[in-house]
């Protein structure tokens, strides 16, 4: 065993041992749709200066969303119910009372000059009369202070952070940085306080949070009158515990609520998907994974078996990483996990197909040398496809929120784990097996000693797929127009998360399985109803807007299951995927596409990057159009599937264009259309095998996963088929046409005299 193999083996064993320890000792948190969680109902209250109208409630909802994201709760759901109520669902929250306290805080942060002590005249029973706009509040020690008008507010704060100062003796405190006019305002406020003598109460600055003085520090004696603190920073001290310091920084960063809110209800709710749906999904995932593993083993034999073992290690790595980071796994997160599994399979398939080329076509002397060349030659395609996906995952995490952000977290973790499992674990296992004497004597046992059935047929027939790229584009445009017309003719059926709807709560005489209720409502004509359990005998049903007759049908369907079911609450609800969340997701997607284009243009050429983005948009429109024609809802589940399809599409195009780049370097004078055709033929076995492996899992989810996951799996299957098609018949022809358009000096053969140079013809 050589040194590099030993190093990879030791690294893999160390990472797997650590992952196994984390997986055993740290439980993963499931989201509200998988396990249940905490539901808090908040109600906004009007004040003399602000009305709790619909606009104020919307602003309150967005401030609360920022606080929840800072709390570390992955994929929360926030829904406006009527003009005054907000329903907050927090998956995996261990201390719901603390969450309710943080959410309910108004967090009005203000900075005041201190005019003096309220009893500075020496008679505590007769304090000095207050001046106009003057307030009297007790400080941290209980001494009453006379405070001047507000000089700065939380709007002037750039950021706040909890810090620990062991050397200075301040302990846990909160640093506050000002921005814009806040820097000058802070300098003026502290400069005014510095005009008073040390020890004078008026040399202090009061920091007030929700009408409570949380800190009133003295201005340092070194500051002179009118100078002030000009670096735009200060710190709030007060013997804080770590939790109190973090909570205070969270409240400051999250901003103030425009109106106060009151917790009117708090409860533990059951999973949206229901126990039966989760069990069915688990069985579907297990069967689909088993079929995928069997397929890989049949195609690649010994190397396929080792790849399956590496995929099992990938699952352990991903699970341990999610658990260690405290991530909350929900349905959109599972979508990212599915995409990462596909990429992990794809990396192994890429390597094995390259190894087949090296051994069976280029006649490498041994299986081991063919594998080494396969890993070396496939690395650029693996790296490019994973980096583009990581770019999208990072931007979705930093720019989006809610389920879109959760998708980015899970996808990023999965991509990193898949790269490690493919390039370290799978490679170590493959090289170790290839070096065994029994394997060296029987190379066909490895599964890479032959070129494979797909490549053999392609080699024999040598189809000219890019003979007429314009026809391919016309066909793609026709498919695009047919699917896109569904958006115009039938329209996009936005789900409850986008449009809002109605929430009805029932109490039952005995426990009722939410899955049975969901089935009954689907039979009654309400297939999109979201059913949750809350306790043993309480159910909530969330649907589209209902008429009175439709509401009676919903209630009747439930009473068919439990004749004593009573309606205890009936409210209109706003969209959980609110306007700001939708805009954030769209901005994140647009920036992610732009970043991917820049990366692909830098790694390849701008023409190839443009072709990949065109193919991606083609896939998105077709998926939306097919769902419009089928009358399927476009909801949070579809959004997760759409993000997954985008990842698949970019991955396919990157693999193809990586081979185009390689062939162009080998033969810089070859016709570009012929080079693209040759690249398609060489990468088609990888495309077929990767697609088949993913299709097994998705088909099992579609058939066995239950109604909750049928649309999700259907969207992924459609996206998989369209993405595979578009990389060959959309991205490739677009790249050829752009090359012809912007490379006029390209030597072309005469029309009607096609050449088979490079395995394709030129126009």
N, C-alpha and C positions, 0 to 999 in steps of 0.2 A: 504494500500500500504506500503510494508516494505521499510526500509531505502535504501537498494541497488537498488531497483527498482526506488525510487525517484531520487537517484543520477544519474542513467543511463538516466532517463527521462530529468532531468535538463541539463545534458551534451549534450544529443542529441538535445534538443531544442536550446541550445546556439550555437552549431556547425551549425545547420541548419539555424538559424537566420543570423549568420555571412555569411554563404555560399549564402543565398538568397540576402543579401546586396551586396556581391561581384558580384554575377551573374547579378544583375540589374545595378550596377554602373560601372563595368569594362568589356568592350567588349573583347571577345576572338579574337585572331588573326588567320586568316585562311591562309593556305599556298598558294603558287603560283598555285598548281594544283586545289585548291578549289575556290580561290577568285582572284588570279592574284597578281601582285607585280611589282617590279622594275627589269629591265633587263639592264645590263651594259656590253658593249663590250670594252675590253681592248686590246691594241696592244703593244707588247714588241718592244723595240728599241735597236739596237746594240750600243755598246760603244767602245772606243779604247781598252778597256781591256777585253771585253766580247762580244761574238756574240749571237744574239737573235735567236739561232737555236732551233730545236725541244726539245732537252734535257733541255736547259735553260728555255723554256716555260713550260715544265713539272714541273721543280723545282719552277718556279714562281707560278704555279697553286697550288702547295701544300702549299707554304707560304701564299698565299691568302686565302686558306681554313682555315688555322690556325687563320688568322686575323678575318675572318667572324665568326668562332666559338666564338672567344673572344668578338666580337660585340654583341653576344647574338641572332644571327639570327638562328632560328631552321630550319634544313633541307634545306640548300641552294643547288643549283645546279651549278656546275662549269664544263664547257665543253671547251676543247681545239679545236679551229677551225683553221685548217691549222697549219703552223709552228709558227705563230706569234700572233695569236689572241686567247683570252679567253673570253667566254661568261659566265657571272655571273648572276644568277637569285636569287633575294633576296625576299622571301615572307615576307609580313608584315612590311617592312622597312618604317618608317614614314618620314625620311629625306634622300632621295636617294643621294642628292648632297654631304652630309657629308660622306655617305658610299663610294661614288666615290672618294672623297678626301683621305680617309683613305686607300682605296685599291690602289690608284695610287701612294702613297708615296713610294719612294725607301727604306727609313728607314735604310740608311747606318750610323750606330752609331760608332763613333771612339772617342778615348781619347788621347789627345796630351799634351806634356809639353809646357808651355808658355816660349818662349825665351826672351820676353820683348815686350814693346810697339813699334809699327812700327815707331812712330815719337819720340822715346826716345832721339834722338840726339838734339831735340829742334827745328828742322826745319821741319815743316809738309809738306813743298813742296818738300823736298828732304829726304825721308825716307831712312833708312839704306838699303843697298842692301840685297836681300834675299840670304841665304845660300842654298846649294843643299838640296832638299827635304823639303824646308821650305815653309810654306804657310802664307799668311796674310789675316786674316778675322776679321770683326768687332765683338766685344763682345755684350752683351745684352744692354749696354749703348751706343753703337756706336763707342767705342774706338777701333782702329785697333790694333790687336795683331799679333805678329810673333809667329807662332806655329811650333814646331818641328815635326819630323816624327811620324807616328801613333805608339802608344805604346800598345793600347788595342783596340779590336773591339767588336761589339755586339756578336760575337761568344764566347767571354770569359764570357758573362753575364749568370748567372744561372736563375735569375728571376727578374722581376721588378713589383712594385705595387704602386698604387696611395694611398697616405696617407694624413691625415689632422693633422697638429700640431698647436693646438690653444695656448698652453702654451708657446712653444718656439718661437712663432711669425713667423714661416716659412709658415704658411697657407698650402695650397695644394702643395704637392711636390711629387716626385717619388723616392722611395727607390730602389736601385740597388744592387744586390748581385752577387759576382763573384764566379766562380768555377774553379777547376783545376789549370792550370798555370795562370789563370786570377787573383787569389788571390795574388800570388807572384808578378805578373806584376803590380798590383795596389799598393802593398807595395813599390815596387821599384820606381814607378812613383811619388807617394806622398813623398817618402823619398828623392828623388832628388830635388823636389820642396822645401822641408823643409830646404835645405841648403842655401836658400836665405832669406834675412831679411824680417820681416813683413812689408807689404806695397809695397814691390817690385813686379812688375807684374810677374816676373819669379817665385814667390812663388805660383802662381795660376796653376790650371789644367783646360784645356779647354775640354768640352764635346760637340762634334760636331754631329749634325744630318742632313744628306743631305746637307753638305757644309754650315751649319749655326750653329754658336755657340749658343747653347741653355742655357748653364750655364758655368761659369768659376770661381768656388769658390776658395778662398784662403785656403791654408792648415793651420790648427789651429796653433797658436803660441806655444802651448805646445809640439808639435812634434819637435824633434831634427833632425839634418841632418843625413840621412841614415836610420832613424827609420821607417818612413812611417806608413800607416794605415794597420795593419795586420789582421783585422777581416774580410777582404774581402767584405766590404760594404761601400756604400756611398749614398748620396741622391742628387737629381737634384732639385734645387729651381729656381724660376723665375716668381713669381706672377701668378701662373697658376690658371685658373678656374677649377672647378671639372671636367668638360668635357675635358678640355685640358690635365689635369693630367692623366685621364683614357685613353685618346687617345694615349698619349705618352707611357704609360706603355704597352698598347696594341701593339704598333708598335715595341717596344723593345722586348717583349716576342715573337711576331710573327716572328721575324727575318727579315733580309734584303732580298729584292728581288735581284736575281742575275743580272737582267738587268732592266732598267727603263721601266715603262709601261705608256701608254697614253690612256685616255678615249676617244674613237673615236665615241661612240654612247651610249645614255642613253634613256630609254623609259619605259613606263608603259605597261605591257602586261596583257592580259586577262587570265582567268583560263584554265588550260589544259583540265580539265574534261568537261567544258562547263556547261552553266546554266541548260540545259535540263537533263544532266547526274546527276547533283547535285540534282535537283528536283526529278528525278526518284529514286535516292538513298535514299533521305529523305523519300519518300513514302514507299519504300521497307523496310527501317529500322522501320518506324512506324507500318506497317502491320505485319512485323515479330515480333516486340516487343509485339504487341497486341495479336498475336497468342500464343507467349510464355507465356504471362501473363494469357491468357485464359486456357492454358494447366496446368499451375501451380495451378490455382484456381480449375479446375476440379479435379485434383489429390488430392490436400491438402485442398480444401474447404476454411474454414475460415482462417486457417494458411497460405494457399496459397495466399489469398487476402491480408493478412498483409505482406507477403513476397514481393508481387508486389508493395505495398506501400513503403516498404523499398528499393526496387530497384529504384523507382522514386527518393527517397532521395539520393541514391547512384549516380544517374545521376546528381543531383544538386551539390553534393559534388565534383564530378570529374570535372564538368564544372567550378565551382568556383575556384578549385585549379589550373586548367590550366590557367584560366584568371588571377588569382592573381600572378602566377609565370611568366606571360608574354610568355607562351609557344605558339608556332605556330602549329596549328592543320592541318595536311595533311593526305593523304591516309595511309601511314604507321602508323601515330598516331592513326587513326581510327581503324587500325588493333589491336593495343594495347588496345584500348577502348573495342573492341568486345571481346577480350580475357578476360579482366577484368569483363565484364558483365557475361560471362560464369562462371567465378570463383565466382562471387557474387551469381548467381543462385545456383551453386554447393554447396556453404556454407549452404544455406538455406535447400537444399535438403538433405544434410548430416545430419543436425540437425533433420529434420522432420522424416527421416528414422530411426535414432537412437531413437527418441521419440516413434515411432511406436513399435520398439522392446521392449522398456521399459514398455510400457503400455499394449500391446497385448500379448507379449511373457513372459516377466518377471513379469507381473501383478502388476505394480505400482498402488497405491491406487487412484491417481487422475491424471488428464491431466497436471496439473501444475507441479507436482513432476516428471512426465514423461518428460516434456519439460526441466526442470532443469537438469535432468540426461542426456537428449539428447544433450543439449549444453555442458555439462561437458565432456561427452564421445567423442563428435565430435571435441572438441577444438584442440586436438593434430593433427588430420588429417588436419583441416583447417589451423593451424599454420604452419605445415611442408610444405604443398603445397604452401602456400603463401610466406613463407620464401625462398624456392627454387626459386620461380619466382622472388622475390625481388633481390636475389643474381644475377640472370641473368640480370635483368633490370639495376642494378647498374653497373655491369661490362660492359654491352653494352654502358652505358652512358659515363663511364670514359675511355674506351679503343677504342671505335668506333667513327665515326663521320657521318655527313650527315643524311640520312634517318634512318640508323640503330640506331644512337644516339637518334633521335627523337622518335623512337619506344620505346626505353628504358625509356625515360622521361614519355611518356603517360602511358606505362604499369605500371611503378612504382607508379604513382599517382593513377591509377585505382585500383591497388591491395590494397593500403592503404585505399582508400575510400570504397572498397568492404568489407574489414575486419571490418571497423567501422560500416557500414550499417548492416552487418550480426550479429555481436557480440554485438552491442549496440542498434541500432534502432530496428532491427527485434526482438531481444530478449525482449526488453522492451515492444514492442507491443504485442508479443505473451504471455508473462507472465501476462500482464494487462488483455488481453482478457480471458485467462484461469482462472483468478480469479473471473470473473463475475458469479453471481449466475445462470443466464440463460444458460451459457456455461457449468457450472458444472453439471447442470441437464440433458443436452443433449450433452454428450461427442462426439457422432458421428458427430456433427456439425463441430468439429475442423478438421476432416480429418486425425487424427492420432490415432483414437480409434481402427482402424483395421490394419492388417498387410499389406494390399494392394494386388492388383491382381497379380503383378509379384512375390512378395515374397510367396504368397499363392500357386502359381503353382510350384515354386521351392521347397517349403516345401513338397508338395505332391509327386513330382517326385524324388527329391533328386538326380539329375544327377551327375555322377562321371566324372567330366570334366578333372580331373588330373589323371585318371587311367593309362594312358600311356603318360607321358610328352614328351618322345622321339618322339612320333608320332606328337604331337603338334609342336615340333621344326622342324621336317621334313616338315610339311605343311607350317610353317612360312618361312622356307628356300626356299621352292619351289615358294611361292608367291614373296619372295624377289628376287629370281633369275629371275623370269618372268618379274617383273617390272624393275629390274636393267639391264636386257638385252636390254631394250629400250635405255638406255644411251649409250650402246656399238653399237647397230645396227643402230639406227636412230640419235644418238648424241643429245646433249643438245643444243637447239636453243636459244643462248644467245641474249638478246634484245639489242636495240640501246644503252642503258645505259652502257652495257659492251663492245660492239664492236665498237661503233662510227657509223657514217653514213653520211647523207647529210642533210643540212638545206637549204630550199628554202623559200624565202620571196616574197609575192605577194601583190600588191595593187588592190583593187576592186573598182568598180564604186559606189557600195552601200554596206551597212553593210550585211555581210553573217554570219549566225550562224555557229560556229565551229563544232557543232554537225552534221549539214548537210554535211559539208565538210568531216568529219570523216567517215560518212556513205558512201558517194560517193567514197572515196578512198578505203574503205573496199570492196565495190562492184567491184572496178576496180582491185582488187588483192593486195591491200596494207593495210591489217587489222591492222598492227602494227604502222601505221603512227601516230605521235603525232601532234595535231593541236592546235595552240594558236592564239588568237586574240590580236592585238596590236593597240589600237585605234579603230575607227569605220570601217575603210576601209583597214586595213592591217592584213594579215594572215601569219603565219609562219608554215611550214610543216617540221617535222623532221622524217626521215625514215632511213631504212637500206641503205647501199651503193647501188646506182642506176646506171644502164647503161644509155646511151643516150636515147634509146627507152623507157625505164621505166620512165625516167624523163619527156619525152613527154606525156606519159600516165597520170602521176600525174597532169601535167599542163592542159591536156585536160579535166580531170575529174573536175578540179576546174573551167575551163571556161565553162563547161556545166551548172554550177550554176550561173556564172557571165561571160558573153561573153567578157567583157572588162577587165578581170583580167590580170595584167601585172606582169612579174617576175622582181623583182628589186634586188634580191641578191640570189646567189647560191654558197654555200660553203661546203667543207668537214668538218666534225666535229669529234672531238675525243670523247672517252667514258666519260660520266659524272661520272660513278662509276669507277674511275681510279684505277690504280694498287695499289697505297698506300691505297685508301679507301677500296678496296676489301681485301687487306691484313689485314688492321685494323679490318674489320668486321670478318674475319676468325679467327684472333687471339682472338678477344673478345668472339666469340662463343666457341672456344676451351677452353679458360680460364673459361668461364661460365660453360661449361660442367664439367670441372675438379673440380670447386668449388662446383657444385651441387653434384657430386659424393662424395667429401669429407664430405659434410654436411649429405648426406643420409647415408654414411658409419658410421658416428658418431652417428646419430640418430637411425639407425636401425643396420644393420651389413653390412660389405663390400660386402657380397654376394648379398644382396638385392639392394644395391646401384649400383653394377655392372649390375644386371639384368635390373634396370631402365634405365641405360645409353645404354645398348644393345637395348632395346626396342625403345628408342628415335632414335638411329642411324638407326634402321630398318624402322621407320616411315619416316625419311628424305629421305632415298634411294628410298623407294617405291613412295613417292610423286614426286621426281625428275624423276623416271622411268615412271610413268604414264603421266607426262607432256611431256616427250620425245616421248612416243608412240602416244600421241594425237597431237604432233606437236605444242604445246603451247609454247610461248616465256617465257624464264626465265629472268625476268627483275626486276626493282625495286618493282613493285607490287607483284610479286612472292616472292621476298625476304621478304617483310612484312608478307605475308601469311605463309611462312616457319617458321619465328620466332614465329608466333602465334601457329602453329602446335606443335612446340617444347614445348611451354608452356602447351598446352593441354595434350601432351603425358606424361610429367613429373607429371602433376597433377593427372592423372588417376593412374599411378603407385604408387604414394605416398599414395593415399587413400587406395589402395589394401594392400600395405605393412604395413600401419599403423594398419589395422585390423589383419594382420598376426602377428604383434608384440603383439597386445593385446591378441589374442587367445593363443599365445605361452606362455605368462605369466600366463594365467589361467590354461593351461594344459601343463607344461613343458615336460612331458613324452610322449605326443601324437606324432604319426608319422607326420613328417613335411609335406609330400604330402597331408595328410588328413587335416591338419591345413590350408594349402593353398587353398584346394578345398572349405573348409568351409568359408574361408574369401571371396572367389570369390562369393559364393552363397549369402552371407550376404551383400556384397557391390554392387551386380548386380542391384538391384532396383535403387540405387542411380545413377549408371552408365547409365541405360536406361533413367531415367527421366531427368538427366542433359543433356544427348546427344539429347534427343527429344527437350528440350527447346532451345538449341543452333541451332539445325537443322532448326527450324522454321525461325529464323532470317536469317540464311545463305541461305536457299532456296529462301526466298523472295528477297534477294539481287541478287541471281543468275538469277532469273526469271524477276525481275522488275528493277534491278539496271542499266541496259543498258550495252553496250559493254565494257565500261571503267571498270566496276566492275565484269563482268561475270567471268573472269579468277581468280580474287581474291576470290570470293565466292566459285568457283569450287574447288580451292586449299584447302580452309578451310573445305569444305564438305568432300573431300577426306581425309584430315588429321584427321578430327573428326572420320570418320569411321575406318581408319587405327589405330588411337590412341586408340580407344575403343577396337578394336580387339587385338592389340599388348599387352595391359596391362594384358589381360587374357591368350592369347595363345602364347605370346612370353616372356614377363617379368616373369610370374609365372613359366612356364616350365624351363626357364634358372635358376631361383632361386632354383628350386627343384634339377636340375642336379648339380649345384654348391654345394648345401647342401650334396647331395649324394657323390660327388667327394671328398669333403674336410671334411666330417664327417663320416669316415669309421666305427666308432663304433655304428652308428645308428642301432637300432634294426629294422629288416625288417621281414615282414611276408614272408612265402615261396611262390615262384612263383606259379601262378595258383590258389592261395587261397586268393583272394582279401578280404580285410576287409573294412567294412563300418564305422569304428570308425572315428568320426569327420566328417562324411558326405562325405568321399572320401576313396579311396583305396590306398594302398601303393604297391610299386613294390616288 
